[in-house]
Amino acid sequence: MHLKYAIAWIFSFLFLTATLLAEKMELEFKSGETKEVQVIVFQKGWLMYADTEGALHTIQEHKLSEESQNKVRLYRPQPNLVKEWMGNLLEEPAEFPPTPPRGWQLVGWDDADRSFIQNLNQQDYGNSWTDCVPNSLINSLKWWDNRKLLPFKKKRDYEDQVDWMHSELAMLSSTGMNSGTRLSKLAHGTARFFQKNLTRPFLFPFFEIKDITPGKLCFYTQNNTAACLTLSVYYAGNYKAEHCVTLVSADLDGRIKFNTWGHKFSGKLIPIPGKPHSYTIELFNQNELPNHFLSYDMSFAIQHSRRGSLNICLPYKRLQVGDTWTPPPTSLVYSADQYKATPKKHHHVIVEWDTCTKDGFKKKRPFTSTWTSSSGKTMDASLVGSTDHAYIFRKGKKQFKLSRHELNFESYIRAELWKSNIGESFQLPACVLHYRLKHPGRANTETLVKVYYDGDGIAEAKLPHIQKAFSYNHQTKTLSTRSLINEGYHFSTVLEDTPSPFVMPPDQCLELCNCDQANRNEFPSRSTRIKPFRRNQYHHANTSAPAVTRLLYLINGSPVHTDQGTTKYIYTFNQGVPSQSGSLNIPLDVAHHWGVLPTKYAWSTEDKKHSSFELIKITEPSIEF
């Protein structure tokens, strides 16, 4: 054989071997019959194949034609891969889900609802209170078992089985009473656990995912994957220990959900400056957590320097006659460019604030006010600083820290507004904002406006004096009105996206001045100058609530351009005084454009009458919204 033909034959053989799992084959029998099948595995003179319905069959080699025999012999088992997958902690897979050895099949991939992953408290089961590592896996194993994916030899009721799984897996994984479990030991212990207790062979390969990013968590935590995430636990900002949790879900923006200690946690990853692949976790649902969590001021982080990693596991069964073969899911290769958050197209006032060079800008001024604790007690103190987990107060010569949960809702909001003055924009949570409008020339009459905000993209303003409510959906750009007397919306329209008449380039429109030395009952903000209205006073907080500012703008006499091409005037706070609508519309429109929250506007008319629009209170959301 010529050398070039030999080389070509070798490359053809290698290519065929690499694509065996995805290829159908036409088998030719010695009887002359032909059949198109999916070849599964060839072992010890027997071929296993699947017919067009997925049913598995076996046939002896000698019943096939010589040509078909030569083809199927390429489908021999892969014992080295089986051995590698059996009880070892493997590196990040080249593709996901990993392609199994011949003769094995991934189970439960397409019918997995991750919201049903179990939420067991490690302290209620087993013999060791330090078995967080086995517990983080058992939450998923029991989820698999509830879906009848695991054929256990012995049937037990729920509580007995969970307790037995904790004790057995902890023992086989060498879990210490005070030292916990090594993840490499868990991989080994899991293999032994299932070898002993299942009625048929399974493989449970373990992979360790390092260099954590939101994209990696999102990519590997999908479908039927058991995902164990190693976190660092802190008490009042001081490192305590490493802890393993069950990761339920993750998205590209860094939002995650995980289960541990019998509780469900949700939060967002906040990158730690100067520490790659390290994040603090800003929890969303701390109010729902138990008292001991709050009393210790516990918090979580992913620390690359402390081996913060994701460990994933998948179940594969060895196929046998009687099973149904299904095509394997498409395996994908992780790409950091593909799995990253899409940048949001919006402006941040912080960009403009960072360029401010006025004296005192870089230094936060203490914010002296009356603060209310979560128990209702009040105190006079100055907010002087903050950490990731607490606010720093000073009273006289004494300095102390209070966590977010030691303050009532409004005090917490005011502390966050103060932090955001020269920091990152604060995302306003669900709340009710109380605004007061003082009218000029009407014997100091006032209009009180309550804005109910859902914390996401919907805001509703209720105006009892006219018995109407106005609602704006920022995602769908829909404005609706309803009567406070009769149920149902009487008017609803999708707004046309039109450029603002008031928004100009920042060097012509917006000047953000030094942090306001707020009075005791005001909300921390920055004074804002809007050309050419320098004489008026405008104050904004670096807080994002676009539905609120756009709704206030829309119901203050601004023209509403509908998708039908018509223009409507919905309402104006200053009915009968159109010149004053502009004094409100301009700063409201600027606030919406720059993603800031209006806190106080004050202006004077030509006849020197004074008006103001001011945020006077923020309360927790009520059942009204």
Wavefront OBJ file of the C-alpha trace (Angstrom):
o trace
v 0.000 0.000 0.000
v 1.336 3.395 -0.939
v 2.209 5.641 1.965
v -0.248 8.368 0.983
v -3.125 5.856 0.861
v -2.086 4.464 4.229
v -2.109 7.943 5.773
v -5.497 8.677 4.199
v -6.896 5.381 5.574
v -5.590 6.197 9.088
v -7.204 9.651 9.037
v -10.465 8.168 7.761
v -10.386 5.610 10.589
v -9.775 8.292 13.204
v -12.556 10.464 11.819
v -14.994 7.560 11.809
v -14.072 6.613 15.367
v -14.624 10.195 16.549
v -18.111 10.349 15.032
v -19.387 6.906 15.953
v -21.876 8.058 18.538
v -23.681 10.369 16.109
v -23.841 8.086 13.048
v -26.575 5.790 11.896
v -25.566 2.661 10.041
v -27.124 0.343 7.503
v -26.551 -3.235 8.686
v -26.416 -6.038 6.163
v -27.285 -9.530 7.374
v -25.989 -12.788 5.848
v -29.585 -13.544 4.907
v -29.419 -10.564 2.516
v -31.731 -8.362 4.643
v -30.651 -4.770 5.371
v -31.733 -2.534 8.229
v -30.926 1.063 9.192
v -30.098 1.192 12.891
v -28.320 3.239 15.524
v -25.321 1.220 16.651
v -24.820 1.461 20.421
v -21.909 -0.792 21.407
v -20.150 -3.964 20.234
v -18.895 -6.265 22.987
v -17.738 -9.866 23.143
v -19.234 -10.881 19.804
v -22.575 -9.186 20.423
v -23.886 -5.947 18.914
v -26.419 -3.736 20.707
v -28.391 -1.425 18.435
v -31.523 0.722 18.511
v -34.273 0.535 15.903
v -36.119 3.531 14.492
v -38.440 3.563 17.553
v -35.515 3.616 19.988
v -36.064 0.028 21.201
v -32.806 -1.801 21.988
v -31.874 -5.165 20.464
v -28.829 -7.427 20.443
v -27.517 -9.652 17.663
v -24.544 -11.963 17.382
v -21.711 -10.808 15.175
v -21.636 -13.908 12.943
v -25.171 -13.177 11.663
v -23.924 -10.015 9.953
v -22.207 -9.738 6.608
v -18.431 -9.493 6.673
v -18.546 -5.803 5.714
v -20.994 -4.983 8.542
v -18.863 -6.976 10.995
v -15.846 -4.840 10.161
v -17.895 -1.676 10.746
v -19.440 -2.639 14.084
v -16.103 -3.762 15.549
v -15.164 -0.089 15.750
v -17.891 0.377 18.408
v -16.104 -1.478 21.180
v -16.529 -0.273 24.789
v -14.280 2.414 26.249
v -13.158 0.951 29.589
v -10.536 3.629 30.157
v -13.150 6.388 29.971
v -15.477 4.416 32.263
v -12.637 4.015 34.763
v -11.779 7.725 34.536
v -15.395 8.671 35.221
v -15.700 6.258 38.128
v -15.046 8.141 41.360
v -12.573 10.836 40.219
v -12.861 14.612 40.490
v -12.342 15.644 36.863
v -11.302 18.940 35.315
v -13.721 21.200 33.470
v -15.159 19.217 30.520
v -14.260 20.159 26.966
v -17.947 20.017 26.030
v -21.201 19.980 27.968
v -23.013 17.780 28.602
v -20.059 15.395 28.244
v -20.408 12.609 25.666
v -20.591 9.297 27.575
v -18.635 6.097 26.893
v -20.236 3.804 24.308
v -23.117 1.861 25.751
v -24.059 4.532 28.318
v -26.805 7.160 28.166
v -27.498 10.429 29.971
v -30.812 10.254 31.854
v -33.382 12.868 32.841
v -31.879 15.692 30.776
v -34.984 17.006 29.034
v -37.625 16.684 31.766
v -35.818 18.566 34.535
v -37.611 21.352 36.415
v -34.909 22.758 38.677
v -37.422 24.541 40.912
v -38.138 21.097 42.435
v -34.565 20.548 43.625
v -34.812 19.588 47.290
v -34.005 21.915 50.162
v -32.800 19.763 53.066
v -31.259 20.997 56.294
v -28.006 19.128 56.943
v -28.485 19.515 60.696
v -31.685 17.421 60.621
v -30.163 14.308 59.049
v -27.187 11.997 59.337
v -24.542 11.878 62.049
v -22.399 14.935 61.327
v -23.450 18.578 61.458
v -20.533 19.405 59.101
v -21.801 17.363 56.133
v -22.691 20.388 53.982
v -20.842 18.823 51.021
v -22.885 15.580 50.974
v -26.047 17.579 51.708
v -25.445 19.890 48.734
v -25.399 16.804 46.490
v -28.238 14.932 48.217
v -30.597 17.833 47.460
v -30.136 16.888 43.782
v -29.938 13.115 44.297
v -33.325 13.149 46.043
v -34.675 15.342 43.231
v -33.515 12.655 40.782
v -34.989 9.915 42.936
v -38.366 11.671 43.145
v -38.464 11.476 39.338
v -37.644 7.726 39.444
v -34.271 8.116 37.742
v -32.375 6.113 40.388
v -33.293 2.414 40.828
v -32.463 1.869 44.515
v -32.380 -1.732 45.737
v -34.319 -0.957 48.911
v -37.420 1.193 49.127
v -37.697 3.587 52.088
v -40.105 6.338 53.045
v -38.956 9.920 52.444
v -37.546 10.788 55.880
v -35.840 7.413 56.379
v -34.280 7.540 52.955
v -32.976 11.103 53.340
v -31.486 10.293 56.742
v -29.916 7.084 55.378
v -28.483 8.915 52.340
v -26.818 11.494 54.602
v -25.303 8.872 56.904
v -24.208 6.517 54.124
v -22.784 9.126 51.765
v -20.993 10.964 54.595
v -19.386 7.692 55.746
v -18.276 6.681 52.234
v -16.966 10.221 51.591
v -14.910 10.248 54.831
v -16.826 13.208 56.285
v -15.239 14.260 59.576
v -17.258 15.316 62.616
v -15.483 18.682 62.668
v -13.506 18.764 59.416
v -16.192 18.420 56.752
v -15.699 16.688 53.396
v -13.185 17.058 50.594
v -14.863 17.291 47.194
v -12.492 14.674 45.779
v -13.682 12.335 48.540
v -17.293 13.098 47.650
v -16.705 12.013 44.034
v -15.173 8.753 45.259
v -17.844 8.230 47.923
v -20.691 8.843 45.455
v -19.339 6.178 43.089
v -19.136 3.650 45.956
v -22.571 4.692 47.253
v -24.304 3.906 43.967
v -22.278 0.760 43.262
v -23.614 -0.631 46.535
v -27.208 0.556 46.383
v -28.504 0.603 42.773
v -29.941 -2.372 40.900
v -28.007 -1.582 37.702
v -24.744 0.161 36.728
v -24.670 3.973 36.704
v -21.876 6.492 36.185
v -21.838 9.817 38.026
v -18.859 11.801 36.694
v -17.827 14.794 38.824
v -16.306 17.895 37.227
v -14.731 20.845 39.032
v -15.363 24.228 37.394
v -12.804 26.824 38.474
v -12.337 30.519 37.628
v -15.996 31.240 38.330
v -17.916 33.762 36.221
v -21.681 34.322 35.908
v -21.407 32.878 32.398
v -19.898 29.625 33.651
v -22.506 29.248 36.386
v -25.250 29.807 33.812
v -23.690 27.409 31.267
v -23.138 24.471 33.626
v -26.201 24.861 35.866
v -28.863 23.681 33.483
v -31.336 20.860 32.942
v -30.546 17.801 35.087
v -27.151 18.869 36.431
v -26.421 18.460 40.134
v -24.485 21.619 41.012
v -22.589 22.149 44.281
v -21.175 25.658 44.798
v -18.462 26.363 47.377
v -18.980 29.667 49.195
v -17.156 31.569 51.910
v -19.292 32.408 54.948
v -18.783 35.627 56.916
v -20.104 36.700 60.312
v -20.391 40.488 60.526
v -17.812 40.801 57.754
v -15.323 38.362 59.351
v -14.440 35.130 57.546
v -15.862 32.052 59.269
v -15.604 28.972 57.046
v -16.168 27.438 53.623
v -19.663 26.106 52.968
v -21.108 24.058 50.105
v -24.606 24.859 48.795
v -26.898 23.487 46.091
v -26.970 25.870 43.127
v -30.484 25.906 41.656
v -30.131 28.508 38.904
v -27.912 31.284 37.566
v -28.146 33.837 34.791
v -25.691 35.917 32.794
v -26.361 39.046 34.862
v -25.099 37.285 38.008
v -28.443 36.498 39.640
v -28.360 33.150 41.423
v -30.618 30.937 43.539
v -29.281 28.328 45.933
v -30.515 26.057 48.726
v -28.825 25.362 52.042
v -29.694 24.829 55.724
v -33.291 24.162 54.709
v -33.749 27.667 53.233
v -33.936 29.083 49.733
v -31.599 31.991 48.997
v -31.602 34.367 46.034
v -29.160 37.135 45.251
v -26.727 38.663 42.822
v -22.968 38.322 42.371
v -21.105 41.582 42.913
v -17.489 41.449 41.635
v -14.827 42.153 44.255
v -12.498 44.873 42.884
v -8.962 43.631 42.271
v -9.900 39.973 42.832
v -10.640 38.074 39.604
v -13.336 35.372 39.784
v -14.345 36.538 43.266
v -17.733 37.937 44.231
v -19.776 38.998 47.208
v -23.425 37.889 47.112
v -26.029 40.570 47.619
v -29.017 38.667 48.993
v -32.496 39.679 47.839
v -34.593 37.807 50.384
v -32.912 38.455 53.729
v -36.255 39.389 55.295
v -37.387 35.782 54.791
v -34.351 34.244 56.487
v -34.292 32.907 60.060
v -33.362 35.029 63.060
v -30.025 33.309 63.666
v -28.901 34.256 60.150
v -29.710 37.901 60.816
v -28.357 37.962 64.366
v -24.930 36.766 63.184
v -25.063 39.222 60.232
v -24.130 36.323 57.964
v -23.125 36.871 54.364
v -21.698 34.841 51.487
v -18.949 35.289 48.915
v -17.189 33.301 46.199
v -13.462 33.601 46.884
v -11.097 32.374 44.176
v -8.239 32.381 46.684
v -10.211 29.987 48.922
v -10.926 27.509 46.107
v -14.394 28.859 45.453
v -15.598 26.549 42.685
v -18.604 24.841 41.124
v -18.729 21.043 41.165
v -21.200 19.390 38.815
v -22.401 15.830 38.447
v -24.636 14.065 35.910
v -26.261 10.579 35.906
v -25.534 8.105 33.087
v -26.948 4.575 32.959
v -25.530 1.570 31.122
v -28.005 0.635 28.421
v -29.624 -2.791 28.334
v -32.354 -4.490 26.342
v -35.687 -3.131 27.511
v -34.463 0.470 27.667
v -35.400 3.104 25.134
v -32.518 4.803 23.349
v -32.873 8.546 22.798
v -30.516 10.769 20.808
v -28.050 12.513 23.127
v -28.464 16.286 23.666
v -26.261 18.545 21.620
v -23.003 19.135 23.452
v -21.752 22.709 23.527
v -18.335 24.206 24.189
v -18.159 26.977 26.785
v -17.156 30.339 25.352
v -16.582 33.370 27.562
v -17.573 35.624 24.655
v -20.883 33.831 24.139
v -21.834 33.503 27.796
v -21.591 37.039 29.052
v -24.193 39.608 30.008
v -25.453 41.874 27.254
v -24.501 45.473 28.100
v -27.564 47.544 28.906
v -27.972 50.588 26.726
v -28.557 53.343 29.226
v -26.682 56.238 30.720
v -25.338 56.359 34.257
v -25.148 59.689 36.027
v -22.189 58.251 37.916
v -20.132 58.801 34.741
v -20.790 62.509 34.961
v -20.318 62.591 38.718
v -16.941 60.889 38.434
v -15.705 63.695 36.202
v -16.721 66.364 38.713
v -13.682 68.119 40.145
v -15.396 70.431 42.618
v -13.960 70.616 46.123
v -15.342 68.052 48.515
v -16.797 65.831 45.805
v -14.677 62.759 46.498
v -15.365 62.848 50.219
v -18.736 61.728 51.527
v -20.152 64.225 53.966
v -21.663 62.734 57.139
v -25.416 62.527 56.937
v -26.948 63.510 60.267
v -30.528 62.460 60.746
v -33.009 60.677 62.969
v -32.788 56.955 62.272
v -35.370 54.302 63.110
v -34.464 50.715 63.945
v -36.378 47.665 62.750
v -37.874 47.404 66.253
v -39.210 50.983 66.052
v -36.658 52.745 68.262
v -35.300 56.098 67.068
v -31.847 57.639 67.470
v -30.044 60.751 66.325
v -26.735 59.877 64.670
v -24.512 60.655 61.693
v -24.008 58.161 58.875
v -20.281 58.368 58.154
v -19.375 55.242 56.199
v -20.375 51.757 55.055
v -19.044 48.269 54.382
v -20.437 45.507 52.196
v -22.567 44.332 55.079
v -23.231 47.279 57.395
v -23.567 51.038 57.779
v -21.181 52.958 60.049
v -22.750 55.530 62.363
v -21.251 58.034 64.788
v -22.941 59.522 67.833
v -20.742 61.848 69.823
v -17.393 60.061 70.107
v -18.910 56.610 69.768
v -18.833 54.833 66.408
v -20.896 51.708 65.707
v -22.251 49.539 62.878
v -25.807 48.587 61.988
v -26.777 46.052 59.321
v -29.540 46.661 56.820
v -31.914 44.484 58.854
v -31.369 46.535 62.001
v -32.891 49.589 60.281
v -36.493 50.075 59.291
v -37.342 50.307 55.600
v -37.131 54.084 55.124
v -33.909 54.429 57.129
v -32.394 51.677 54.986
v -33.445 53.509 51.802
v -31.986 56.817 53.004
v -28.707 55.090 53.919
v -28.519 53.565 50.430
v -29.252 56.909 48.768
v -26.396 58.425 50.753
v -24.053 55.603 49.641
v -25.050 56.079 46.012
v -24.240 59.789 45.961
v -20.673 59.070 44.845
v -21.023 55.313 44.318
v -22.864 52.954 42.041
v -26.482 53.631 41.182
v -28.904 52.195 43.740
v -31.672 50.016 42.299
v -34.807 51.135 44.106
v -36.739 48.148 45.522
v -40.511 47.801 45.617
v -41.881 50.684 47.669
v -44.389 53.530 47.894
v -43.004 57.024 47.215
v -44.897 59.969 48.713
v -44.457 63.249 46.831
v -45.850 66.645 47.843
v -46.540 69.371 45.286
v -46.971 72.916 46.624
v -48.954 75.068 44.187
v -48.208 78.765 43.619
v -50.863 81.372 44.051
v -53.387 79.036 45.635
v -52.993 79.907 49.318
v -50.242 77.318 49.580
v -52.511 74.434 48.601
v -50.869 71.038 48.297
v -51.325 67.938 46.171
v -50.120 64.656 47.633
v -49.093 61.999 45.107
v -48.454 58.378 46.035
v -46.421 56.351 43.541
v -46.568 52.573 43.982
v -43.439 50.988 42.476
v -42.990 47.224 42.003
v -39.169 47.404 42.012
v -38.932 46.294 38.397
v -40.770 48.179 35.657
v -44.278 49.146 36.760
v -45.324 52.288 38.628
v -48.806 53.534 39.515
v -49.717 57.002 40.807
v -52.936 57.444 42.752
v -54.591 60.866 42.884
v -57.506 60.702 45.364
v -58.577 64.298 44.716
v -59.630 63.361 41.166
v -60.425 59.680 41.961
v -58.035 58.387 39.285
v -54.929 56.245 39.071
v -52.297 56.276 36.324
v -50.078 53.239 35.631
v -46.970 52.994 33.453
v -45.240 49.774 32.343
v -41.655 50.615 31.431
v -41.050 47.319 29.573
v -44.078 47.561 27.291
v -44.179 51.415 27.285
v -47.890 51.238 28.115
v -49.748 54.007 29.961
v -53.102 53.139 31.547
v -55.667 55.027 33.591
v -58.387 53.730 35.863
v -61.015 55.050 38.211
v -60.532 54.659 41.947
v -64.291 54.203 42.204
v -65.023 51.743 39.405
v -62.850 48.703 38.683
v -61.026 48.246 35.411
v -58.834 50.386 33.173
v -60.689 52.973 31.117
v -57.826 54.053 28.905
v -54.682 52.239 27.839
v -52.209 53.050 25.092
v -48.765 52.025 23.934
v -46.572 55.109 23.723
v -44.513 55.967 20.716
v -40.801 56.216 21.467
v -40.105 59.855 20.670
v -37.011 61.893 21.467
v -37.290 64.196 24.442
v -37.547 67.916 23.667
v -35.626 68.779 26.815
v -32.633 66.409 26.766
v -29.468 68.028 25.450
v -25.792 66.958 25.572
v -24.553 66.809 29.167
v -22.181 69.738 28.812
v -25.135 71.897 27.756
v -27.850 70.421 29.938
v -26.690 68.921 33.193
v -24.366 70.098 35.947
v -24.184 67.855 38.990
v -22.859 69.725 41.976
v -21.504 68.670 45.350
v -23.383 66.294 47.614
v -26.197 68.069 49.358
v -25.720 68.676 53.066
v -29.227 67.325 53.566
v -31.372 68.442 56.448
v -32.414 65.921 59.043
v -35.669 64.919 57.362
v -34.614 65.085 53.717
v -33.457 62.315 51.429
v -29.730 62.427 50.529
v -29.269 63.777 47.027
v -27.061 65.856 44.756
v -27.961 69.340 43.675
v -28.472 69.548 39.909
v -28.269 72.537 37.611
v -30.077 72.411 34.308
v -29.242 75.013 31.715
v -30.744 77.501 31.138
v -32.760 77.283 34.395
v -29.898 77.966 36.829
v -32.011 79.940 39.279
v -34.269 76.986 40.080
v -33.228 74.301 42.564
v -33.265 70.669 41.449
v -32.130 67.714 43.535
v -31.692 64.104 42.402
v -30.566 60.853 44.004
v -28.346 58.461 42.060
v -31.117 55.886 42.157
v -32.631 53.946 39.281
v -36.440 53.744 39.046
v -37.191 54.647 35.397
v -40.877 53.723 35.591
v -41.375 56.250 38.392
v -39.736 59.248 36.719
v -41.342 58.533 33.349
v -44.804 58.217 34.955
v -44.395 61.510 36.824
v -43.367 63.163 33.569
v -46.278 61.684 31.598
v -48.992 62.797 34.025
v -47.660 66.303 34.461
v -49.161 67.763 31.322
v -46.616 66.316 28.899
v -47.867 65.380 25.427
v -48.409 61.622 25.100
v -47.761 60.321 21.580
v -49.695 57.078 21.080
v -48.975 54.257 18.677
v -52.020 55.388 16.663
v -50.230 58.656 15.871
v -52.410 60.821 18.096
v -51.356 63.170 20.879
v -53.092 63.306 24.247
v -52.699 65.309 27.418
v -53.496 62.914 30.241
v -53.358 65.202 33.251
v -51.323 68.013 34.755
v -50.509 68.588 38.409
v -50.709 72.316 37.773
v -54.019 72.446 35.948
v -54.769 76.014 34.896
v -51.121 77.034 35.372
v -49.470 75.641 32.189
v -46.295 77.653 32.703
v -45.623 75.636 35.830
v -45.911 72.297 34.040
v -42.734 73.086 32.164
v -40.941 73.806 35.439
v -41.683 70.231 36.451
v -41.460 68.517 33.072
v -37.947 69.653 32.281
v -36.236 68.209 35.390
v -38.485 65.096 35.312
v -37.500 64.422 31.730
v -33.826 64.967 32.543
v -34.174 62.629 35.541
v -35.619 59.903 33.333
v -32.930 60.337 30.701
v -30.063 60.097 33.184
v -31.597 57.368 35.339
v -31.885 59.339 38.580
v -34.691 59.819 41.087
v -36.218 63.283 41.739
v -36.057 64.163 45.438
v -36.823 67.908 45.501
v -37.544 70.609 42.933
v -38.086 74.265 43.871
v -38.710 77.165 41.519
v -40.164 80.656 41.377
v -42.519 82.186 38.870
v -42.022 85.554 37.261
v -44.271 87.149 39.894
v -42.020 85.595 42.583
v -44.460 82.967 43.748
v -42.753 79.840 45.014
v -43.526 76.222 44.110
v -41.955 72.915 45.044
v -42.219 69.208 44.293
v -40.623 67.089 47.005
v -40.207 63.465 48.055
v -41.336 63.466 51.697
v -41.593 59.775 52.571
v -40.806 56.262 51.307
v -42.669 53.326 52.795
v -42.763 49.597 52.254
v -45.141 48.327 49.554
v -48.660 47.594 50.733
v -51.269 45.177 49.471
v -52.785 48.028 47.460
v -50.325 47.500 44.607
l 1 2 3 4 5 6 7 8 9 10 11 12 13 14 15 16 17 18 19 20 21 22 23 24 25 26 27 28 29 30 31 32 33 34 35 36 37 38 39 40 41 42 43 44 45 46 47 48 49 50 51 52 53 54 55 56 57 58 59 60 61 62 63 64 65 66 67 68 69 70 71 72 73 74 75 76 77 78 79 80 81 82 83 84 85 86 87 88 89 90 91 92 93 94 95 96 97 98 99 100 101 102 103 104 105 106 107 108 109 110 111 112 113 114 115 116 117 118 119 120 121 122 123 124 125 126 127 128 129 130 131 132 133 134 135 136 137 138 139 140 141 142 143 144 145 146 147 148 149 150 151 152 153 154 155 156 157 158 159 160 161 162 163 164 165 166 167 168 169 170 171 172 173 174 175 176 177 178 179 180 181 182 183 184 185 186 187 188 189 190 191 192 193 194 195 196 197 198 199 200 201 202 203 204 205 206 207 208 209 210 211 212 213 214 215 216 217 218 219 220 221 222 223 224 225 226 227 228 229 230 231 232 233 234 235 236 237 238 239 240 241 242 243 244 245 246 247 248 249 250 251 252 253 254 255 256 257 258 259 260 261 262 263 264 265 266 267 268 269 270 271 272 273 274 275 276 277 278 279 280 281 282 283 284 285 286 287 288 289 290 291 292 293 294 295 296 297 298 299 300 301 302 303 304 305 306 307 308 309 310 311 312 313 314 315 316 317 318 319 320 321 322 323 324 325 326 327 328 329 330 331 332 333 334 335 336 337 338 339 340 341 342 343 344 345 346 347 348 349 350 351 352 353 354 355 356 357 358 359 360 361 362 363 364 365 366 367 368 369 370 371 372 373 374 375 376 377 378 379 380 381 382 383 384 385 386 387 388 389 390 391 392 393 394 395 396 397 398 399 400 401 402 403 404 405 406 407 408 409 410 411 412 413 414 415 416 417 418 419 420 421 422 423 424 425 426 427 428 429 430 431 432 433 434 435 436 437 438 439 440 441 442 443 444 445 446 447 448 449 450 451 452 453 454 455 456 457 458 459 460 461 462 463 464 465 466 467 468 469 470 471 472 473 474 475 476 477 478 479 480 481 482 483 484 485 486 487 488 489 490 491 492 493 494 495 496 497 498 499 500 501 502 503 504 505 506 507 508 509 510 511 512 513 514 515 516 517 518 519 520 521 522 523 524 525 526 527 528 529 530 531 532 533 534 535 536 537 538 539 540 541 542 543 544 545 546 547 548 549 550 551 552 553 554 555 556 557 558 559 560 561 562 563 564 565 566 567 568 569 570 571 572 573 574 575 576 577 578 579 580 581 582 583 584 585 586 587 588 589 590 591 592 593 594 595 596 597 598 599 600 601 602 603 604 605 606 607 608 609 610 611 612 613 614 615 616 617 618 619 620 621 622 623 624 625
